[in-house]
Amino acid sequence: MIEDPLSQMSEDDDRSPPLDPGCPESVTESLTRTRNCSGISGSGSGSGSTSVELQAPYPDQVLENVLENVLCFLTSRRDRSAASLVCKSWYRAEALTRSELYIGNCYAVSPRRATARFTKIRSVAIKGKPRFADFNLMPSNWGAHFLPWVAFMAKAYPWLEKVYLKRMSITDHDLAHLAKSFPGFKELVLVCCEGFGTYGLGVVASTCRQLRVLDLIESELADDEEDFIDCFPESHTCLESLIFDCVDCTVNFEALEALVARSPRLKKLRLNQSLSIGQLYRILIRAPQLTHLGTGSFSTSDGMIQGEQEPDYASAFAACKSLVCLSGFREIMPEFLPAIYPVCTNLTSLNFSYADINAEQLKPVISRCIKLQTLWVLDTICDEGLQAVAAACKELRELRVFPFDAREDIEGPVSEIGLQAISEGCRKLQSILYFCQRMTNAAVVAMSKNCPDLVVFRLCIMGRLRPDHLTGQPMDEGFGAIVMNCKKLTRLAVSGLLTDRAFSYIGEYGKLVRTLSVAFAGDSDEGLKFVLEGCPKLQKLEIRDSPFGDAALRSGLHHYYNMRFLWMSSCRLTLQGCREIAREMPRLVVEVMRDELRIDDNDDGPGDNVQILYMYRSLEGPRDDTPEFVDIL
């Protein structure tokens, strides 16, 4: 028996339980009768063998009562998913006690089905487009519309408090509908979303009087000439988190300063680049209670008078005794970096991924960050800067090194030297994303041995088919060592010159890998076969520009119903091969995308190459909002 697709989805990243079809009618009626019969107990009077007072409660009814009380304490989505799969009674009890709903793919289940099964939801999280949309590999109008979801939720969940959306298409009308439908609404988080503007945000700010969180993260929004900051209530607010560092338009600073002043609970604030360090100083004076801060531009404004007395920025930071997370620095003037020295000792998270600074500018900061657990930086800090990180940050758990210049034909400033230094100095590391232009097997092997607790390893060697730059050999042994020695690994991204041997290592040792990203790698179909046949936990597989064709695709027939999705672009797939998969797996949605050639349903020519294939499991079958460039086979 094949499990419900969303049951498997919940196993990835500890997410929500299954949203399979409701209980069969006979089972539902049986459970209803059990509850109704239990109400008889204790009614009536008198004695005798027929008295209903003497009848014991049905075992199923007792079990449901106990379950509902116990399940209320289960907070892990994975645990709840497991509980819901025990039997129909547990399935029903879990649904009745669930308050948080997670949808890993907005097309995997319909809003109608989700709201019918889960009736007491207060928090909803929905994801839309696949991750490759972040790299402009998917047209912006592909879909993932929030409209049908907000329409159903407005009817089913009048007490809804929280909404988290990622890579969804949202309109101002959707935001207005959301704001006006839920009187107790408290939290809105939009990550990598698009389609809305400042007008919709203004409606949310003015309508949701209990709003605690408004977080806009890496989203694209239009400037509707509506200053949403000025739309918050003029009296006391409940704001605890306000993140708008992705907003390109200028905000009214006076309105922002007044908003911060009347928001005593505010703990997280991330400013956009329109705000200068002078304005940041005034904000810090108003909100010394902040724990998370995005600094904005971290530079002076153009209107600053020459020779004007600079505020004491360091004292303003020093007053923020609770500050543990620092980001921003979008147009940084490095001469102001000493201002953050007073808070460095307590920082657990530092995001310099927009800060164009060198190793010498980083060293005085990082040497003070002895408690740091998360660090994001640009590769402008060079290997020397990474060596400084390794020397100072012994508690580091996550490191991301982004490229300042992502061109393939340059010699990047970070290499195997920096990676090896990190592996030797930061032995508690659990997650790394590392962009570079050159790497060696020896450095990757060293990381696998020095950091055995790695859960996420993403090495992005920019430039196609680049080997070990010292030996000229493929990078097979390096990635092989990662999957062999890092027993907790669940996410892996591979790059550089790789043969099928690397994929054989992944298939043999990557038994816990859930997410695999592949670019410009492999020799033949055998490479992908090793992965699909050897990685039982695989949930998300992303492949681009690799020599995998129809035979490799067919090797995963036994596993696709257990995966959340498969994405393949610029590989060697044919339309005929994709159609065969669609015929053999009717519960799998097989989408084919083209830029130019429109697919003819009568054309099964084996030479008709597929540009983009996106396959995902769904309880609903094909969606009904496909744009012209998408065909569902």
N, C-alpha and C positions, 0 to 999 in steps of 0.2 A: 504493500500500500504506500502510495506516495503522499508525503506530508504536505500540508498546506504551504504554499510558497512563502507566506509572511511568517509562518512559524520558523522556517529556515532563516528568513531575513532577520528575525529578532536575535538569532545566535551571533550575528555579525555586529561587533561593536556594542554588544549588550543592549539590544534594541527591543522594540515592542513585540508582544506575542502575536499569534496569527490572526488574520482577519478572514477566516474561511467562511463559507456559507453558514447561515444559521443552523441550529439544530434541526434535524428532520422533524416534520410536523408531529409524528407519533411520539417522538421523544419529548418534544416541547409540551405536548398535552399530558404526557405521563408525569413530567416534573411539576406541571401546574396542578394536576390532581393531587400529587404528594403534598404540596403546600396547602391546598384546600382541605385535604383530609386532616392535616395536622391541626387545623383550626377547630375541629370537632372536639378534640381532647379537652376535657375540662368543662364542657357544656353539659346541660341536662342535670338531672338529680335522681335520687333514689339509688337502690342497690340491685344486685342481680348480675348474672353472668353476661347479660346483654348490655349492661350500662357502658356508655361510651367513656365515662370517667375512668374506667379501669383499663382502657385500651392504651397500650404503649405507643409512643410516637413511631412512625415509620423510620427505619434505619436511614433511608436516603434523606429524609427531612432533617434528622439530627445531624447527619454528615454535612448537609448544606449549611446549617446554622453554624456549626463549628468552623467549616471552611471559610465562610464569609468573615468571621471574626479573626481567623488566622491570616487570611490573605491580605487583610488590611495592613499588615505589618511587612509584607513583601514589597520591597522597593526596587529590586533588580528586575529589569524587563526580561532578562534571560530566565530567571527563576519563575516569573509569572508565566512565561511561555511554556516552560516545562510543566508547570502545574495544569495549564489549560489542556494539555495533550493527554492527561492521564485517562480521563473518561468524560462522557457527556455532562455528568453532574459537576465535575470540576471545571469543565469548560464554561458552563453557565455561571457558576459561582465566581470564577475569575473575572468574567465580563462584568458582573454586577458590582464588583468591588474595585474596578479599575478607574483611576482618576486621570491618568496620563496616557495619551495615545501617540504613538510614533509610526509614521508612514515613510518607509525608506525610499519608495518610488510612488509618486502620485498617480501613476497609471497601473499600479499593481492591484489596486482595489478601488471601488467607486466610493464616493462620499456617502451615497445612499446605504451601501452595505455596512460601511464603517460605523455610521451613526445609528443604524438599526441594531447592531450587535452591542456596541458600547454606549450606554445611555447616561452615564454619570461622569462624563469627562469634564475636567476643568483645565487641562493643559494639552495642547495639540502641537506636534512637530511634524512638518511635511518637507520632504525633499523632492525636487523636480528633475532638472536636467542632469545627465551624467557629468562627471568631473572634467572630462575633456572639453566641455563647453567653456571652461576657464581659459583654454588655450586657443580660442577662436577656431576650433575644429568642428563646431556645430553652429548653424545659422541661428541668429537671435530669436527668430520667430518660429522656432521648432514647436513650442507648446509649453506645457507645464503651467497652465493657467490656474490662478487661485480662485477665480470666480465661482466655479461649481462647488468648491469646498466651503467657501464662506456662506453660500446660499443655504446649503444643508446644515451647516453648523449653527446658523442663526436660528433655525427652527428647532434643532435637537438639543442645543447646549446653551440655554439662556444664561446659565451661571458661569460660562467660560471665562477664565481669568488670564490664560497665557497662550500665545501663539508664537511659534518659532518656524520660520520659513527659510529654505536654502535653495538657491538657483530656481526660484519660481518667478513667473510673470505676474505682476500685480499692477492694477490700475488705481488711480485716485478714487474711483467709484468703489472698488473693493475695500479700500481702507476706510472710506466713509461708511460703507455698509457694516464693516466690522465694528467701528467705533459706536455706531448707533444701535447695534443689536445686543451688546453685552454691557449692561449697566455697571457690572462689577469688574470690568476688564482692567488688568493690572500690568501685563508685560507683553511687549511686542519686540521681537528680534528678527531682523531681516538680513540674511547673509547672502551675498552675491546675487541679489535679486535685481529686477529691472522693471521698467514700464510705469513707475509711479513718479510723483514729483513732490515738491514742497507743499502744494495745496493739500494733498491727501494727508501728509504728516500734520499739517495745521489742524485738520478736522480731528485727528486722533488726539492731539495735544489739548484741544479746547473741549472735546466731548468727554473724554475718559478722565473723570475727576479723581479716580483712585490710581492713576497710572504711576507705577513704580519704576518700570524699565522701558526705555526706548533706545534700542541699540541698532544702529545702521552700520553694518560691517561689510566693506568691499562691495557695496551695492552701487548701481548706477541710477541716479535720479535726475529729473529735470528741474530746472529753476523756473517755477511758475510765478515768480515775483511775489511769493507769499512767504513771509518770514515766519517759519513754524515755531521758532524759539519765542516769538512774541505772542504766541497763541495759548500758552499755558495759563492756567488760572492765576489771577492777580493776587489771590490770597495764598495761604500756606499750601505747598504741594507735598505729595508723597514720594517724590522722585528719589530713587536710590542709585540708578544708573542711567547715564545719558551719554551715548556714543554716537558721534557724527563726524568722525575724522575723514570719511569718504565723501562728504558733501563738498562739491567744488565751489558753490556760490558763497558769497559773503553773508555772514549773519550779523544781526544787529547786536553789537557788543554790549551796549547799555542794557538791552533786554536780557541778554545772557547773564550779565553780572547781577541784575536784579533777581533773575530766576535762581541763580546759585544761592543768593542771600536768603531767599525764602524757601530753600530746600534743605533743612537741617539734617535730613537723613541721607543726603547724597554721599555716596562712597566711591562711585566710579564715574569718571568724566574724561572723555577723549575729545579734544578740540580739533577743528579742521585747520588747514594751512592758512586760512585767511587771518588767523589771530596771531599777533606778534608776541614776543617774549615779554614786552611791557604789559600787554593785556593779560598774559598768563600770570604775571606777578600779582595783578589786582584780583584775579580769580583765586589764587592761592591764599591771599590774605582773607578772603571771604570764606574759604572752605579748607581749613587746616585738617579737617577730619577725613580727607580723601585717602582711600587705600589704593586706588588704581587711577593713574593719570596719563592722558595723552597730551603732549605739550603743545600741539599745533605746529607752527612753523619753526619755533625756537630761533627766530632771528628778529631783528628790529624792523619796525615798519618804515615805509618810505617817508612818512610824514614826521618822523622824529627830528627834532631841531638839533642842528649840529652843536656840540658842546653842552647839550642838556645833561643834567646830572642823572646818571644811571641809578635805578633803584637797587637795593641790596637783594638781588635775586637769591643768593645763598641763604639768607636769613628766612626768606619766604619758604624755601624748600625745607630748611631745618625745622620749621614750625610744624611740618607735616609728619608727625611722629609715627603715624600708622601706614605710611606709604610703602607698599611692597611690590607694586607693578608699575613700570614706567615705559612709555612708548611715545610715538610721535616723531619729532625731530625731522620734519618733512623738508624744511629749507634751512638746515642747520648752519649756524655760524659757530664753528668749533671753539672760538674764544669764550663762549658762554658755558662750555661744558663744566668748568669748575663749580658752577652754581649747584650742580646736582651731587657734588661730593658728599654733603651732609646726609643724604638719604641712601647712599650706596650700600652701607653696611647691612641695612635691613631688607634690601631688595631680594626678592625671589624670582622676579621675571623682568627682563630688560629686552626691549625691542628696538634695535638699531637698524632695522631692515630698510629704512628710508634715509639713513644718515650716511652721507658720503664723507667718511672720516678715515684716516690712515692709522697705522699701528701705533705711532707715537701719540696720537690724540686719544686712542682707545686705552692705552696702558694705565694712565693715572685713574681712569674710571674703573676699569675691570679689576685692578689690583685691590680695590676697596669692596668688591662684590663677593664677599666670602660665603654668603648664604645663597648665591644665585643657583636656581634650578632650571630656568628656561632662558635661553639666549638666542635671539635672531639678529643676524648681522649681514652686511654686504661684504663681498669679497675684497673690497678696497682695503680692508685691514690686513690683507696678505697673510702668508704663512707665519710671519712674525707676530701678528696680532693673535692668531690662533694659539701660538705657543704661549703667549701671555695669558690667554684664557685657561689653557691647560694648567698653568702654574698656580693660578689663583682660585679657580672655581672647582673645588673638589666635590661639591654637592650637585654638580650639573646633571640634570636628567634629560634635557632636550636641547638640541642644537640645530639651528637652521642657518645655512650659509647661502645667500642669494647672489646672483651675478649682477654687477653694476652694468656690464656690457655683455649681452648674451650672444654676440656674434660668434660663429664657429671658427672663424679664421684668425683668431687672435690668441696670444699666449696669456692665459689667465693668471691672475696674481695668487691664486691658491692652488695647492697641489697635494701630492701624497705626503709631503713634509708636514703640512698642517693637520691632515687627517691622522697621521701617526702620533703626532704630539697630543692631540685630543684623546686618542685611545689610551695613551700612557698616563695622562694626567687626570682624566675624568672617567674613572672606572665604574662609576655608578650610572653611566649614560644608558638611557633606555630608548631614545628616539633620535635619529639624525637624518637630516636632509642636506645634501652636500653637492653643490654645483661646482664643477671645475672643468678645465680643458685637458688635464693630464693626470694620470693615476697609475699606480703599480699594483700588481697582485700582492706583493709583500706587505704593503700598507693596509690593504683590505684584510688580509689574513691576520695581521697584528691586531686590527680592531676586533675581529671575531674572537680572538683569544683574550684580549684585555677587557672587553666589554661583553661578557656572555649573557648579560641581562637584556640585551637589545630586543625590543619588541618591534620597532620600526627601523628599517634600514633602506634609505632611498639615496642612491648614488647616481647623479646625473652628469655623465661625462659629455659635455657639449662638443659637437662635432661627430660626424657619422663614422661608425666602425673604427673607433680609435683603440689601439691595443695598449698593453703595458708599454709605457713610453720609454722604459729602460731596456726591456728584453725583447720587445716586439711581439710577444706572445699574446694570444687572446686573454681576456679577463676571466676566463672560466674558473680558474683555481681560486681566485679571490671571492667570487660570489658563492662558489661551492663551499668555501670555508665558513662563510656567513651562515648558510642554512645548516651546516653540520654542527657548528659550535654554539650557535645562538638558539637554544632549545625553546625559547619563548616567542620566537619571531612570528608575527601575524601579518605584517605588511612589508612588501619588498618591491623596490623599483630597480630594474637593471638597465644598464647601458654600456656603451663601448663595444669593442669587437668581441662578440660571443658566438660560440659554436653550439651545436646541439648538446655537447657535453655539459655545458652550464645548465641547460634545462633538465638534463638527466639527473644532475645533482639536486635541483629544486624538487623534481618529482620524487626522488628517493628520500630526501631528508626534510623537505618542507611540509611536514604533516600538519602543522598548525597554521600555515599561511592562508589568510583569508582574502587579502587584496594583493594582486600582482600587476605591475605596470611594466610593459615591454616596449622598447623603441629601437628600431634599426638593429635587430638582433636575430640570431638563429641561422641555420643552414638550410633546413628543409622542414617538411611536415612533421618529421619525427620529434623535433624540439617541442612543439606544442602538444603532441601526443604524450610525451613524458609528463608534462604538467597536468593535463586533464585526467590522465589515468593514475597519477601518483599523489595528487593533493586533495584529499577527501574533504577538507574544510573550506576549499576555495569558494568564495562568494562573489568577488568582483574581479574581472579580468579585463585589462585595458591593453590593447596592442595597436601599434601603428608602424607602418613602413617596415614590415617584416615579411619574410618569404613563406608565409603559411597559407595554404589553400584549402580546397574542399575536403580533402582527405583528413587533414588536421582538424577541421571543423567537425567532421562526423565522429571523430574519436571521443567527443564529449557528450554524445547522446545520452549516456547513462547518468550524467551529472547535471545537465542544464536545468532540470526542474529544481535542483537544490541550490542553484546559484541565484544571486540577485540580478546580475546582468553580465553580458559579454559585449565588449565594444572592439571592433576591428576596423581600421581605416588604412587605405593604401596598402592592402595586402594582396593576396593572389586568389581571392574568392570569385566565384562566378555566380550569376543569377540562378542558374540551374541548381547549383549546389545549395544555395540558400533556400530555394523553394523545396528541395527535398527535406531539409530540416523542418521547415514549416509544416509539411504534410505529415511527417512522422511525429511531431510534437505539437498537437493542437492547442495545448494550454500555454505554449510559448508564443509571445508576440515577436515576430521577425520583421524589423523595420529596415528598409534599404533607402539610403539617401544619395541623391545625385546633385551635381551642380548644373549640368546641362541636359544630359540624355534622360528623357522621360521613359519610364519602364512600360513596355507593352506586355500586357498579361498573356498574350499569345506567343511571345518570343521566349523560347527556352534555349536559345543558342548557347552552347557551352563557352563561347568566346566572349560573352557579354559580361565584362568584369564589373564587380561591385566596388564602388568607391568607399562607402561607409556602411557597415552593418552594426545594428544595435539590437540585441536580443534581450528580452527580459520576461520573467514569468508574470502572469496576471490572472486574477480570478474573473476578470470582466471580459477578456478577449480583446480584440483590436479596439483602439480608441476611435472616437468619432470626430476628432478635431485636428486631423493631420493636414499640414500645409501641402502645397502642390509638389514640393520637392521630396516628399516622403511617401513611400509606398509600403503598405503592409502586405506581406506575402501570405 
